[in-house]
């Protein structure tokens, strides 16, 4: 090859490499969000709005939302984040406690009183310490807190309920896991671990006598069709977190971080407020359907929780000082 041809070939190769490099550099960073929430739920809707807000910011992020466990099964998302197989998920305090036992008190029944206290805790100094510990020990960054709802009891047959003793012998569906079953014991019930898809039929046939969930989830699952009574035990005011794998976060540039963080906080707050308002509307709708919706004195239930957790080996691993901080918040 002549010198002239070599120069031309070299220039062409350099041009191609430069064009490829710029195109490669401009390829958007993929952010896949896995959640168990169905598309109609406020959590999934909030994530869709997050995607829209990040898309509008045009910072080189390609966000996709995968609801109803269509990308990863519920319970496998956190390990997927940690293995580098997933970028974002909606993570619960129960999943945190599986790896950081001292934070298990966040799963305690009657820990939080209401919506306002939840956000005082998780948006304040306590939440800052929580997020720092999760980032350091789990390699996961919490971007925002979303209100998953206040968990209430529904029964397939009406009964007089004034205290946990009145629920003795009631077979209550609970999610699987030792902390969930312990929560069931605070209510006085016989906890029965059962997958969510099985609950409706189990209630209908009497395999279980009741279930507990936030009212928005109860309504979406049509459990009102197989329930006669709602008992407002308010045994857990539950958060869920918009969480991103730390290695993914660390690779984002400042504009991308700012856009994602702002969108997460904004949409989580809007979704939380919407769910809170919806819970109030659902309560009236359930009454209109003919269900009894009964408020109860929570003092006996709180006393039961104090006793059950004081006797539990599971609670011995908890950070006692941290628990007191939350209770006083």
Secondary structure, 3 states (H helix, E strand, C coil): CCHHHHHHHHHHHHHHHHHHHHHHHHCCEEEEEECCCCCCCHHHHHHHHHHHHHHHHCCCEEEEEECCCCCCCCCCHHHHHHHCCCCEEEECHHHHHHHCHHHHHHHCCCCCCCHHHHHHHHCCHHHHHHHHHHHHHHCEEEEEEEEEEEEEEEECCCCCCCCHHHHCCCEEEECCCHHHHHHHHHCCCEEEECCHHHHHHHHHHCCCCEEEEEHHHHHHCCHHHHCCEEEEEEEEEEEEEEEEEHHHHHHCCHHHHHHHHHHHHHHHHHHHHHHHHHHHHHHHHHHHCCCEEEECCCHHHHHHHHHHHHHCCHHHHCCHHHHHHHHHC
